[in-house]
Amino acid sequence: MPSTSPSTSAVRFHLGFQLRLILSLGFLSLLVAVVTVIALWGLINLRQFAHRAATDNQISRLAEEVAMQALLCRRYEKDFFLSSGDLTAQDRPLQQWHQASIDLRGAIKAYDDAVATDADKQQAMAWRDAWRIYSQGFGRVEIGINGGEIKTPYDALKAFEPFQDNIQIMTDQAVQRAFEKNASANQTSLLLDEVTNTTIWEVMVIAALVFVASVIWSLLFPAWLMRPIKVLRETAERLTRGDLTARAALQRHDELGVLAQSFDDMAATIQRSTADLESQYTCAIAAQATAEHAHQKIAEQLAMIDAQRMAIREMSVPILPLSDSTLVLPLVGALDSTRICQAQERVLDAIQGSSAHHMLLDVTGVPIIDSQVGQGLLQIVAAAQLLGCTVVVVGIRPEVAQAVVGLGLDLSKVVTRSTLQSGIAYTLRASG
């Protein structure tokens, strides 16, 4: 099989599995969206019908209020007219009529504020005009009665007759409007119940479909998905136990089949790699034996180098016994921090090992003494004095002495002699 076929198969089958999963989940999402839309649409309709029913009920109550206040005006109007000529009897119905007229005007205004359609607005305007004409007519009759021009109820009714139709028509219209709005509210309530039942059934049916589809999907999809995963797990366990011949061998035309094929290829690669590792391990054992033999030879060479380094170290800082109480340390060549440290260690070890009282420090062969070298020599002198040994520095040449003075080194407490012979003479005299 060509090397490019696995990737080509992976691309081809990846689309199939992905589309299958997308279509399945998309179908469930579509059902959920349909349920949501239907529920929202039903709620919107329910809200509209409920608002319409509430509005019709409110308008019906306001129209009834207009009709009731109009009837009260007519009642108190009749009582007032029947009391014409009797000032004591006509005062109470007159006050009641004025209060009922004010309430009627308020009821008309409340109706006008509540309605929204043009027809209802025009109806409120017509009622307001009728109330104004009615009130003006009643006021004229009231003036006539109070002025004595109208003395009998018949005359009062006769004078008010041109204005009576306004209140009568307004009362009839208010009752009719209240009846119509009440009937509309009842019709809207019936529609509200019908829409509610329809919405409930639609939501229940689609919810049942969603539930059934979800149950089927939850039963089939896990089994379809977990079967190859179980095979892959068992094959992996066999590989873990050392069975390198284990293979999944799944025949599926989707991503899981591609995964199983890749797993089998990996197992074959592991088997080949293991065989190669075993061969390499054998070679590594042989190489390890050779390396151990070479390591032994290197260790012997390193031991020889260390011994040579020790001998060179002792030769670079030689300490010569001049007598039982006197030692000589000739320093030759340039001094650095390493040689200064070596010299200090050698001097202290030699003093402790020989119990010498004098140490001749010969610097004749030192070409340059800088501040670092001078400080190191002073440290050697101080350390030797702590062990009870006097250090005599000999062989300081003129140019070295001039450099030491230029560096500002204090050698006032150090015993110095110009030559080694004079230093030896000094130590002999000091030793008695």
Secondary structure in CASP SS format (residue, H / E / C, confidence):
PFRMAT SS
TARGET T0000
AUTHOR 0000-0000-0000
METHOD secondary structure of the structure
MODEL  1
M C 1.00
P C 1.00
S C 1.00
T C 1.00
S H 1.00
P H 1.00
S H 1.00
T H 1.00
S H 1.00
A H 1.00
V H 1.00
R H 1.00
F H 1.00
H H 1.00
L H 1.00
G H 1.00
F H 1.00
Q H 1.00
L H 1.00
R H 1.00
L H 1.00
I H 1.00
L H 1.00
S H 1.00
L H 1.00
G H 1.00
F H 1.00
L H 1.00
S H 1.00
L H 1.00
L H 1.00
V H 1.00
A H 1.00
V H 1.00
V H 1.00
T H 1.00
V H 1.00
I H 1.00
A H 1.00
L H 1.00
W H 1.00
G H 1.00
L H 1.00
I H 1.00
N H 1.00
L H 1.00
R H 1.00
Q H 1.00
F H 1.00
A H 1.00
H H 1.00
R H 1.00
A H 1.00
A H 1.00
T H 1.00
D H 1.00
N H 1.00
Q H 1.00
I H 1.00
S H 1.00
R H 1.00
L H 1.00
A H 1.00
E H 1.00
E H 1.00
V H 1.00
A H 1.00
M H 1.00
Q H 1.00
A H 1.00
L H 1.00
L H 1.00
C H 1.00
R H 1.00
R H 1.00
Y H 1.00
E H 1.00
K H 1.00
D H 1.00
F H 1.00
F H 1.00
L H 1.00
S C 1.00
S C 1.00
G C 1.00
D C 1.00
L H 1.00
T H 1.00
A H 1.00
Q H 1.00
D H 1.00
R H 1.00
P H 1.00
L H 1.00
Q H 1.00
Q H 1.00
W H 1.00
H H 1.00
Q H 1.00
A H 1.00
S H 1.00
I H 1.00
D H 1.00
L H 1.00
R H 1.00
G H 1.00
A H 1.00
I H 1.00
K H 1.00
A H 1.00
Y H 1.00
D H 1.00
D H 1.00
A H 1.00
V C 1.00
A C 1.00
T C 1.00
D H 1.00
A H 1.00
D H 1.00
K H 1.00
Q H 1.00
Q H 1.00
A H 1.00
M H 1.00
A H 1.00
W H 1.00
R H 1.00
D H 1.00
A H 1.00
W H 1.00
R H 1.00
I H 1.00
Y H 1.00
S H 1.00
Q H 1.00
G H 1.00
F H 1.00
G H 1.00
R H 1.00
V H 1.00
E H 1.00
I H 1.00
G H 1.00
I H 1.00
N H 1.00
G H 1.00
G C 1.00
E C 1.00
I C 1.00
K C 1.00
T C 1.00
P H 1.00
Y H 1.00
D H 1.00
A H 1.00
L H 1.00
K H 1.00
A H 1.00
F H 1.00
E H 1.00
P H 1.00
F H 1.00
Q H 1.00
D H 1.00
N H 1.00
I H 1.00
Q H 1.00
I H 1.00
M H 1.00
T H 1.00
D H 1.00
Q H 1.00
A H 1.00
V H 1.00
Q H 1.00
R H 1.00
A H 1.00
F H 1.00
E H 1.00
K H 1.00
N H 1.00
A H 1.00
S H 1.00
A H 1.00
N H 1.00
Q H 1.00
T H 1.00
S H 1.00
L H 1.00
L H 1.00
L H 1.00
D H 1.00
E H 1.00
V H 1.00
T H 1.00
N H 1.00
T H 1.00
T H 1.00
I H 1.00
W H 1.00
E H 1.00
V H 1.00
M H 1.00
V H 1.00
I H 1.00
A H 1.00
A H 1.00
L H 1.00
V H 1.00
F H 1.00
V H 1.00
A H 1.00
S H 1.00
V H 1.00
I H 1.00
W H 1.00
S H 1.00
L H 1.00
L H 1.00
F H 1.00
P H 1.00
A H 1.00
W H 1.00
L H 1.00
M H 1.00
R H 1.00
P H 1.00
I H 1.00
K H 1.00
V H 1.00
L H 1.00
R H 1.00
E H 1.00
T H 1.00
A H 1.00
E H 1.00
R H 1.00
L H 1.00
T H 1.00
R C 1.00
G C 1.00
D C 1.00
L C 1.00
T C 1.00
A C 1.00
R C 1.00
A C 1.00
A C 1.00
L C 1.00
Q C 1.00
R C 1.00
H C 1.00
D C 1.00
E H 1.00
L H 1.00
G H 1.00
V H 1.00
L H 1.00
A H 1.00
Q H 1.00
S H 1.00
F H 1.00
D H 1.00
D H 1.00
M H 1.00
A H 1.00
A H 1.00
T H 1.00
I H 1.00
Q H 1.00
R H 1.00
S H 1.00
T H 1.00
A H 1.00
D H 1.00
L H 1.00
E H 1.00
S H 1.00
Q H 1.00
Y H 1.00
T H 1.00
C H 1.00
A H 1.00
I H 1.00
A H 1.00
A H 1.00
Q H 1.00
A H 1.00
T H 1.00
A H 1.00
E H 1.00
H H 1.00
A H 1.00
H H 1.00
Q H 1.00
K H 1.00
I H 1.00
A H 1.00
E H 1.00
Q H 1.00
L H 1.00
A H 1.00
M H 1.00
I H 1.00
D H 1.00
A H 1.00
Q H 1.00
R H 1.00
M H 1.00
A H 1.00
I H 1.00
R H 1.00
E H 1.00
M H 1.00
S H 1.00
V C 1.00
P C 1.00
I C 1.00
L E 1.00
P E 1.00
L C 1.00
S C 1.00
D C 1.00
S C 1.00
T E 1.00
L E 1.00
V E 1.00
L E 1.00
P E 1.00
L E 1.00
V E 1.00
G C 1.00
A C 1.00
L C 1.00
D C 1.00
S H 1.00
T H 1.00
R H 1.00
I H 1.00
C H 1.00
Q H 1.00
A H 1.00
Q H 1.00
E H 1.00
R H 1.00
V H 1.00
L H 1.00
D H 1.00
A H 1.00
I H 1.00
Q H 1.00
G H 1.00
S H 1.00
S C 1.00
A C 1.00
H C 1.00
H E 1.00
M E 1.00
L E 1.00
L E 1.00
D E 1.00
V E 1.00
T E 1.00
G E 1.00
V C 1.00
P C 1.00
I C 1.00
I C 1.00
D C 1.00
S H 1.00
Q H 1.00
V H 1.00
G H 1.00
Q H 1.00
G H 1.00
L H 1.00
L H 1.00
Q H 1.00
I H 1.00
V H 1.00
A H 1.00
A H 1.00
A H 1.00
Q H 1.00
L H 1.00
L C 1.00
G C 1.00
C C 1.00
T E 1.00
V E 1.00
V E 1.00
V E 1.00
V E 1.00
G C 1.00
I C 1.00
R C 1.00
P H 1.00
E H 1.00
V H 1.00
A H 1.00
Q H 1.00
A H 1.00
V H 1.00
V H 1.00
G H 1.00
L H 1.00
G C 1.00
L C 1.00
D C 1.00
L C 1.00
S C 1.00
K C 1.00
V C 1.00
V E 1.00
T E 1.00
R E 1.00
S C 1.00
T C 1.00
L H 1.00
Q H 1.00
S H 1.00
G H 1.00
I H 1.00
A H 1.00
Y H 1.00
T H 1.00
L H 1.00
R H 1.00
A H 1.00
S C 1.00
G C 1.00
END
